[in-house]
Amino acid sequence: MAKQLFKPGEDNKPKGKYKEVGPQGGKVYKPRIVTIDPGDRLPPTQKPGNKWKKL
């Protein structure tokens, strides 16, 4: 089962680490990895169209 991808700006996602991926979940050059707490909003990605995947 593939992990779900999240758009930048979404909130109320499970706390933890998220890695920036391409629009369909592919690798990106120098991906950002962020940690969010409960109720935090996912930050913008480096490039429009990229998404976040929970690690």
C-alpha positions in Angstrom: 0.0 0.0 0.0 1.5 3.4 -1.0 1.7 6.1 1.6 -0.7 9.0 1.2 0.6 12.3 -0.1 -0.4 15.6 1.4 -0.6 19.1 -0.1 1.3 22.0 1.4 -1.0 24.0 3.7 -3.0 21.1 4.9 -3.5 21.0 8.7 -4.6 18.5 11.4 -2.3 15.8 10.0 -0.7 13.2 12.3 2.4 14.6 14.1 5.8 13.5 12.9 8.3 13.9 10.2 7.3 14.6 6.6 9.6 14.5 3.5 9.1 16.6 0.4 8.3 14.5 -2.7 7.3 15.1 -6.3 3.7 15.5 -7.5 3.3 11.7 -7.8 5.5 10.7 -4.9 8.8 10.6 -6.8 12.2 11.8 -5.5 13.1 15.5 -5.6 16.6 17.1 -5.5 17.6 18.0 -1.9 14.1 17.3 -0.4 13.1 19.2 2.7 12.2 17.1 5.8 10.0 18.8 8.4 8.6 17.9 11.8 5.1 19.0 12.7 3.2 18.8 16.0 -0.6 18.1 16.3 -2.6 20.8 14.7 0.3 22.3 12.8 0.0 23.1 9.1 2.3 21.6 6.5 4.7 24.2 5.2 5.1 25.2 1.5 7.3 23.0 -0.7 10.3 24.2 -2.7 8.5 23.9 -6.0 4.8 24.3 -6.8 3.1 20.9 -7.3 5.4 19.0 -4.9 3.7 17.2 -1.9 4.6 15.8 1.5 4.9 12.2 2.5 4.9 11.0 6.1 8.1 9.1 7.1 
